[in-house]
């Protein structure tokens, strides 16, 4: 079992530098340049994302937190005692505390995140607040298959997944369905899944949320280029690129881009990439859904929607799903 300030174990399945390099070269070689958003989250990127969540324009984090705080007891009653929770993209581990506090004798918590140092720091901090809880962090790309560890003392036969923050919006609808289907197989029969979903709303609210006045989202976006420079011998001049986030109404998504301010070329190792003025690197999507759209998507993935909670302004929603029998 876990002791004060300790962990059950640490499972390192983090992507290698070679995988990172291959993804970057492949994305920048595409006719429409792109970079996978999962590589935002090195230690600095994770820190910047936490600052984004504090910005007044960025409503998703505080709205979801208020929903979980208001309904955590109801959610816990659905889950039941002796639960093993698996959080995908655990980050700082703030929201999970609301559930752990409300649950009856939670058996274990498995945070999964791609940022190794950040994951360990958050897991150790959580262990100090829940000293009798088994915590087994996994550093991994949760978009790819991985195994859950066997945890001593966690005898529950079922798991509950936790995927907050509307991170599922980073996937296309087809990718989101595939991801949920993988979680269903990973968690097993009879399992549950809690998913945060950002709802369709006025374009002005959305564009402000991803273009905060303090420029934190811009710094977060540009840090991806800084990471390429640090880890892959890149030559990006960050001052020659600008952050841009726009609403794509046809696809119901916010798109984040890095825009080249001039005609230029950069290297990543020995690979040269040419940019025209105004050319962009597409770095992230954030799809927004109606209640009905997400319920349909969950059903296609093999889940039965059993409960949903939202705020009074219907900005955000938290869905509880159960695997179909």
LUMTOR-109852 format. One record per residue: x, y, z of N, C-alpha, C, O in turn. Coordinates in steps of 0.2 Angstrom, whole numbers, plus 5000, padded with zeros to 4 digits. Layout:
! LUMTOR-109852
XYZXYZXYZXYZ ...
***
This chain:
! LUMTOR-109852
500449945000500050005000500450065000501050065001 500150124998500550184998500650215005500250205010 501250245006501350275013501450345012501450375006 501550385017501550455017502050475012502650465012 501850515007502350545002502650494997503150514994 502450434997502750384992502250364987501650374988 502450324982502050294977502050224977502550194979 501550194974501550124973502050094968502350044969 502250134963502750124958502650174953502150214952 503150174948503150224943503250184936503750144936 502850194931502850154925503050204920502550244918 503650194917503850244912503750214905504150174902 503250234901503150214894503150274890502750284884 503450334892503450394888503750384881504250344880 503550424877503750424870504550444870504750484873 504850414865505650424865505750484861505250514857 506350504861506550564857506450544850506350594846 506650484848506550464841505850474839505750494833 505350454843504650454841504450534840504150554836 504750574845504550644844504850674838504550704834 505450654836505750684830505350654824505250694819 505250594824504850564818504150604817503950614811 503850614823503150654822503250724820502850744815 503750754822503950824820504150834812503850874809 504550784810504750784803504150764799504150794793 503750714801503250704797502750754796502450774791 502550794802502050844802502350904798501950934794 502950924798503150984795503250964787503351014783 503350904786503350884779502750874775502750874769 502150884779501550874776501350944771501650994773 500950934766500750994762500451044767500551104765 500051034772499851084777500251064783500051014787 500751104785501151084791500751074797500251114798 500951034801500551014808501050984813501550954811 500850994819501250964824500750934829500250964831 500850874832500450844837500350884843500850894846 499750894845499650934851499950904858500050934863 500050834858500250794864500950824866501150814871 501350844861501950864862502050934865502550964867 501450974866501451034870501751014877501951064881 501550954880501650944887502250924890502350864893 502850964889503450954893503350984899502751014900 503850994903503751024910503551094909503051114913 503851134905503651204904502951214901502551254903 502751164896502151174893501551154898501051184898 501751104902501251094907501151154912500551164914 501651184914501651244918501251294915500851324918 501351304909501051364905500251344904499851384905 500151284903499451264903499051274910498451294910 499351264915499051274922498951354922498451374925 499351394919499251464919498651484915498251534916 498651454909498051464905497351454909496951494908 497351404913496751384916496551434921495951434924 497051484923496851534928496651594925496451644928 496651604918496551664914495751674914495351624914 495551734915494851754915494451734909493851714910 494751734903494451714897494351634897493851614893 494751604900494751524899494251494904494451474910 493651494902493051464906493051394908492851374913 493351344903493251274904493451244911493051214914 494051264913494351234919493851254925493651214929 493751324926493351344932492651314932492351304937 492351314926491651284925491651214927491151194930 492051174924492051104925492251094933491951044936 492651124936492851114943492251134947492051094952 491851184945491251194949490751144948490351134953 490651114942490151064941490351004946489950964949 491050984946491250924949491150934957491050894961 491350994959491251014966490551014968490350984974 490051034964489351034966489050964966488650944969 489350914961489050854960489450794962489350734960 490050804965490450754967490150694971490350634970 489750714975489450654979488950614975488950554976 488550644971488150614966488550564962488350504961 489150594959489550554955489850494958489850434956 490050504965490350454969489850394970490050344971 489250414971488650364972488650324966488450264967 488650344960488650304954489150254954489150204952 489750284956490350244955490450184961490550134959 490250204967490250154972490950154976491350184974 490950104981491550104985492050064982491950024977 492650074985493250034983493450044975493649994972 493350104973493450114966494250124964494650144968 494450094958495050114956494950164950494650144945 495250224951495150274946495750284941496350274943 495650284935496150294930496050364926495550374923 496550404927496450474924496950484918497550474919 496650494912496950504906497150584905496750624905 497850594905498050664905497950694912497550744912 498250674917498150694924498350764926498050794930 498850784922499150854924499250864931499650824934 499050924934499150934941498750894946498850904952 498250864943497850814948497450854952497350834958 497150914950496750954955496050924955495750924960 495750914949495050894949494950824952494350814955 495350784951495350714954495250714962494950674965 495450764965495450774972494650774974494450754980 494250814970493550814972493250754972492850734976 493450704967493150644967493450594973493050564976 494050594974494350554979494050574986494050534990 493950634987493650654993492950634994492750615000 492550624989491850604989491750534989491350504992 492250494986492250424986492250384992492650404997 491950334993491950284999492550234998492550194994 493050255002493650205002493950184995493950134993 494150244991494450224985495050174985495450184990 495050124981495650074981496250104978496750084981 496250134973496850154969496750214964496150224962 497250244963497250304958497850294953498450284955 497650284947498250284941498250344937497850344932 498650394938498650444934499150434928499650404929 498850454922499250434916499350504912498950544911 500050524911500150584908500850574904501250534906 500950624899501550614895502150654897502650644895 502050704902502550744905502850714911502450714917 503350674911503650634916503750674923503450654928 504150724922504350764929503650794932503650794938 503250814928502650854930502150794933501850804939 502150734930501750684933501950664940501550654944 502650654940502950634947502750684952502650664958 502950744951502850794956502050794958501950804964 501650794953500850794955500650734959500250744964 500950674957500750614961501050614968500650594972 501650634969501950644975501550694980501350674986 501350744977500950794981500250764983500050774988 499950734978499250704979499350644985498950644989 499950614985500050564990500050584997499850555002 500250654998500250685004499550695007499450705013 499150715002498450725004498050665005497550665009 498250615002497850545002498350495004498550455000 498650495010499150445012499050375012499450335012 498450355012498250285012498050255005497850195004 498050305000497850284994498450254989498950284989 498350194986498750174981498850214975498250224972 499350244974499450294968500050264963500550254966 499850244957500350214953500350254946499950234942 500750304946500850344940501150304934501550264934 500850324928501050294922501250354917500850394915 501850354915502050404910502050374903502350334901 501550394900501350364893500950414889500650464891 500950404882500550434877499850394878499850334875 499350424881498750384882498350374875497850334875 498550404870498250394864498450324860498150304855 498950294863499150234861499050174866498950194872 499050114864498850054869499350054874499950064873 499150044880499650024886499249984891498649974890 499549954895499249904900499249944907499649984909 498749924911498649954918499049904922499049844921 499349934927499749894932499349854937498849874938 499649804939499349764945499549804951500149814953 499049824955499149854961498949814967498449794968 499449804972499349774978498849804982498849864983 498349764984497849794989497249824985496649834988 497249834978496649854975496349794972496549774966 495849774975495449704973494849714969494549664967 494649784968494049794964494149764957494649764954 493549734955493549704948493449754942493549734936 493249814944493049864939493449924940493649944945 493549964935493850034935493450084932492950074929 493550144934493250204932493750254929494250274932 493650264923494050314919493850384920493250404922 494350434920494250504921494650544916495250534915 494250584912494550614906494250684906493850704902 494450734911494150794911494450844906494850834902 494250914907494550964903494350974896494551014893 493850934894493650924887494250914882494350934877 494750874885495350854881495150814875495450804870 494550774876494350734870494250774864494150754859 494150844865494050884860494650894855494550924850 495250874858495850884853495850824848496150834843 495350774849495250724843494750744839494250784840 494850724832494250724828493750684831493850634835 493050694829492550644831492750574830492550534834 492950554824493150484823493750464828493650404830 494250504829494750484833494450484841494750434844 494050524842493750524849493350454850493350424856 492950434845492650374846493150314847493050274851 493650314843494150264843494550264850494650214853 494650324853494950334859494550304865494750264869 493850324865493450294870493350224869493250184874 493350194863493350124862493950084865493850034868 494550114864495150094868495050094875495250044878 494750144878494750154885494250094888494350064893 493750084884493250034886493549964886493449924891 494049944881494349884882494849884887495049834890 495249944888495749944894495449934900495649904905 494849974902494549974908494149904910494149884915 493949874904493549814905492849814906492549874907 492549754906491749754906491549784913491849774918 490949814913490649844919490949914921490849934926 491449934917491849994920491450054918490950054914 491650114921491350174919491850224917492450214917 491650284914492050334911491750404912491150414911 492150444915491850514916492250554912492850564911 491850594907492150634902491950704903491350724903 492350754902492250824902492150844895492550834891 491550884893491450904886491250974886490851004890 491651014882491551084881490951084876490951054871 490451124878489851134874489851184868490251234869 489451174863489351224858489151294861488651294865 489451344859489251414862489351474857489651454851 489351534859489451584855490151594853490651584857 490351604847490951604844491451654848492051644849 491151714850491551764854491851734860492451744862 491451694864491651664870492251624869492751614872 492151584863492651534861493351564859493851544862 493351614855493951644852494351674858494951674858 493951714862494251744868494651694872495151704875 494351634873494651584878495251564875495751544879 495351564869496051534866496451594864496951574860 496351654865496751714863496751754870496551814869 496951734875496851774881497351834881497851834878 497151884884497451954884498151954887498551984884 498251904891498951904894499451864890500051864891 499251834885499651804880499951734882500451714880 499551704887499851644890499751584885500151544884 499151584882499051534876499551534871499751484868 499751604869500251614864500951584866501251554862 501051594872501751564875501751494875502251464874 501151464877501051394877501151364870501451314869 500851394865500851374858501651374856501851324853 501951434857502651444855503151394858503651384856 502951374864503451334868503551264864504051234865 503051244860503151184856503751194851504151144851 503851254849504451264844505051264849505551244847 504951294855505551304859505751234861506351214862 505351184862505451114864505851084858506351044859 505551094852505951064846506651094846507151054844 506751154847507451184847507851144853508451124851 507551134859507951104864508151034863508651014864 507650994861507750924861507850894854508150844854 507750934848507850904842508350944837508350934831 508750994841509151034837508851074832509051084826 508251104834507851144829508151214829508551234834 508051254824508251324823507651374822507751424819 507151354825506551404825506751474829506951464834 506551524826506651594829505951604831505451624827 505751604838505051604840504751674838504151684838 505251724838504951794836504651804829504351844828 504851754825504651754818503951714817503751704812 503651694823503051654822502551684827502751714833 501951684826501351714830500851664831500651624827 500551664837499951624839499351644836499251704835 498951604833498251614830497751564832497951504831 497251584835496651534836496051564833495851614835 495751514829495151534826494551484826494751424827 493951504826493351464826493251434819493151474814 493251374818493051344811492251314812492151264815 491851354810491151344811490851274807490451244810 491151264801490951204797491151144801490751094801 491651144805491951084809491751084816491951044820 491451144818491351154826491951144830491951104835 492451174828493051174832493451234832493451274827 493851244837494351294838494951264835495151214836 495351304831495951284828496551324830496451394830 497051304833497651334835498151324829498351274827 498551384828499051384823499651424825499551474829 500251414822500751454823500951484816501051444811 500851554815500951584809501651614807501951644811 501951594802502551624800502451694798502051714794 502851734801502851814800503251834794503151894791 503651784791504051804785504151744781504051694783 504451754775504751704771505451674775505851724776 505451614776506051594780506151514779505651484777 506651494782506751414783507051404789507351444792 506851344792507151314798507351244797507251214792 507851224802508051154802507851124808507751154813 507651054807507651014813508150954812508050914808 508650964815509250924814509450934807509650994805 509550884802509750894796509150914791509350914785 508550914793507950924789507850994788507751034793 507751024782507551094781506851094779506551054775 506551154782505851164781505751234779505951284782 505451244773505351314770504651344772504151304772 504551404774503951434775503851494771504351534770 503251504769503051574765502751614771502551594776 502751684769502451724774501651714775501351704770 501451704781500751684782500651614782500051594784 501151574781500951494781500951474788501251504793 500551424790500451414797500651334798500651294794 500751324804500851254807500251244811500151284816 499851194810499251184813499451144819499651084819 499251164825499551134831499051104836499151054839 498351124835497851094839497151104837497051154834 496751054838496051064837495651064844495951024848 495151094845494651084851493951084848493651134848 493751024847493051014845492551034851492651014857 491951064849491451074854490851034852490651024846 490451014857489850964855489250994858489251024863 488650964856488050974859487950914864488350864863 487450914868487350854872487250794868487550734869 486850804863486550744859487150714855487250654854 487550764852488150744848488650694852488850644850 488750714858489250674862488950614864489250564864 488350614866487950544868487950494862488050434863 487850524856487950484850488650454849488750394848 489150494850489850474849489950424854490350374853 489750434861489950384866489550314865489850264866 488950314862488650254860489050214855489050154855 489250254850489650224844490250184847490550134844 490550214853491150184856491050124860491450094863 490350114861490150054866490050074873490050034877 489850134874489650164881488950184881488650204876 488650174887487950194888487950254892488150254898 487750314890487750374894487250364899486650354898 487450374906486950364911486850424915486350424919 487250474915487050534918487550594915488050584912 487250654916487650714914487450774918486950784921 487950814920487950874924488150934920488650924916 487850984921488151044917488051104922487751104928 488251164920488251224924487651264921487251244917 487451314925486851354924486851384917486251394914 487451404914487451434908487551394902487651414896 487651324904487751274899488351284894488351284888 488851304898489551314895489851244894490251234889 489851204899490251144900489751084902489251104905 490051024901489650964904490050914906490650904903 489850874911490250814913489750754912489250754915 490050704908489650644907489850584910490450574911 489450544913489550484916489350424911488750424909 489850384909489650334904489750264907490250254912 489450214905489550144907489650094901489250104896 490050054902490150004896489549964895489249944899 489349964888488749924886488849844888489449824887 488349814890488449744892488349704885488449644886 
***
